[in-house]
Amino acid sequence: MPNTNETRLQQRLARRRRREGMTLIEIMIVITIFAMIAGGVAVALLPQLEKARIKTTKTDAEGLRSAVMLYVADNPRGCPTVEDLVTDRYLDGSRRTTDAWDTPFQISCEDGDIAVFSAGPDLEFNTEDDI
């Protein structure tokens, strides 16, 4: 007759071995939960990223407009390009000269009114999302 203490010990060891690892189902459930959390975070952050790009572009356009105003005050002969502003040192070369989508700004100097435009998120000028 086998010893009951040895049998109990073997049963405990067998239970312990079964509990040591994780099953494939458990791992898949954890990965699915992580994917759902990541998806939720992405859905919440993407609109904020677009708002930040728009705000940054507006700020950059205002700075560029100030540089254009200084240029026109010193050189009333015409409307400068971004390259003119950098070359003539009205705009610091380290300063951003494109919008948040890496599209060059457009400068307009008509009838004394100076405007700086960005194509906006769709990357096309003369559309409703221009900044």
C-alpha positions as CSV (number, residue, x, y, z in Angstrom):
1,M,0.0,0.0,0.0
2,P,1.5,3.4,-1.0
3,N,2.3,5.9,1.7
4,T,-0.5,8.5,1.9
5,N,2.1,11.3,2.6
6,E,3.9,10.5,-0.6
7,T,0.7,10.5,-2.6
8,R,-0.3,13.8,-1.1
9,L,3.1,15.2,-1.9
10,Q,2.9,14.0,-5.5
11,Q,-0.6,15.5,-5.9
12,R,0.7,18.9,-4.6
13,L,3.6,18.8,-6.9
14,A,1.3,17.9,-9.9
15,R,-1.0,20.9,-9.0
16,R,2.0,23.2,-8.7
17,R,3.3,22.2,-12.1
18,R,0.0,22.9,-13.6
19,R,-0.2,26.4,-12.1
20,E,3.4,27.4,-12.9
21,G,2.9,28.5,-16.6
22,M,0.2,30.5,-18.4
23,T,-2.0,28.9,-21.0
24,L,-2.1,30.2,-24.6
25,I,-5.7,31.4,-24.0
26,E,-4.6,33.5,-21.0
27,I,-1.8,35.1,-23.0
28,M,-4.2,35.8,-25.9
29,I,-6.7,37.4,-23.5
30,V,-4.0,39.7,-22.0
31,I,-2.8,40.7,-25.5
32,T,-6.4,41.5,-26.6
33,I,-6.9,43.7,-23.5
34,F,-3.7,45.5,-24.2
35,A,-4.7,46.0,-27.8
36,M,-8.1,47.4,-26.8
37,I,-6.5,49.9,-24.3
38,A,-4.0,51.0,-27.0
39,G,-6.8,51.5,-29.5
40,G,-8.7,53.6,-27.0
41,V,-5.7,55.8,-26.3
42,A,-5.1,56.3,-30.0
43,V,-8.7,57.3,-30.7
44,A,-8.5,59.8,-27.8
45,L,-5.1,61.3,-28.8
46,L,-5.4,61.6,-32.6
47,P,-7.8,64.6,-32.5
48,Q,-5.6,66.3,-30.0
49,L,-2.6,65.9,-32.2
50,E,-4.4,67.6,-35.1
51,K,-5.5,70.5,-32.9
52,A,-1.8,70.9,-31.7
53,R,-0.6,71.0,-35.3
54,I,-3.2,73.6,-36.2
55,K,-2.2,75.7,-33.2
56,T,1.5,75.4,-34.0
57,T,0.9,76.4,-37.6
58,K,-1.1,79.5,-36.6
59,T,1.8,80.5,-34.2
60,D,4.4,80.0,-36.9
61,A,2.3,82.0,-39.4
62,E,2.0,84.9,-37.0
63,G,5.8,84.9,-36.5
64,L,6.4,84.8,-40.2
65,R,3.9,87.6,-40.8
66,S,5.8,89.8,-38.3
67,A,9.0,89.2,-40.2
68,V,7.2,90.1,-43.5
69,M,6.0,93.3,-41.9
70,L,9.6,94.3,-41.0
71,Y,10.8,93.4,-44.4
72,V,8.1,95.4,-46.2
73,A,8.8,98.4,-43.9
74,D,12.5,98.3,-44.9
75,N,12.0,97.3,-48.5
76,P,8.7,98.7,-49.9
77,R,9.5,97.3,-53.4
78,G,7.5,94.1,-53.1
79,C,6.4,91.1,-51.2
80,P,9.2,88.8,-50.0
81,T,9.4,85.0,-50.2
82,V,10.4,82.9,-47.2
83,E,13.8,82.5,-48.7
84,D,14.2,86.4,-48.9
85,L,13.3,86.7,-45.3
86,V,16.0,84.1,-44.3
87,T,18.6,85.4,-46.7
88,D,18.1,89.0,-45.5
89,R,18.1,87.9,-41.9
90,Y,14.5,89.0,-41.1
91,L,13.9,85.5,-40.1
92,D,16.2,83.3,-38.1
93,G,17.5,80.3,-40.2
94,S,16.7,77.9,-37.3
95,R,13.1,79.0,-37.3
96,R,10.5,76.8,-38.9
97,T,9.5,78.0,-42.4
98,T,6.9,75.3,-43.2
99,D,3.7,74.5,-41.5
100,A,3.1,71.4,-39.3
101,W,2.5,69.3,-42.4
102,D,5.8,70.4,-44.0
103,T,4.1,72.5,-46.6
104,P,5.7,75.9,-47.4
105,F,3.8,78.9,-46.3
106,Q,2.4,81.3,-48.9
107,I,2.9,85.1,-48.4
108,S,0.5,87.7,-49.8
109,C,1.1,91.4,-49.8
110,E,-1.8,93.0,-51.5
111,D,-2.9,96.6,-51.0
112,G,-0.7,97.0,-47.9
113,D,-2.4,93.9,-46.3
114,I,0.1,91.2,-45.4
115,A,-1.2,87.6,-45.0
116,V,0.6,84.3,-44.4
117,F,-1.3,81.2,-45.4
118,S,-0.9,77.5,-44.8
119,A,-2.5,74.7,-46.9
120,G,-3.7,73.0,-43.7
121,P,-4.2,69.3,-43.1
122,D,-5.3,68.5,-46.6
123,L,-2.1,70.0,-48.0
124,E,-4.0,71.9,-50.7
125,F,-4.4,75.7,-50.9
126,N,-7.7,77.4,-51.5
127,T,-9.7,74.9,-49.5
128,E,-11.8,75.3,-46.4
129,D,-9.2,74.0,-44.0
130,D,-6.5,76.6,-45.0
131,I,-5.0,78.4,-42.0
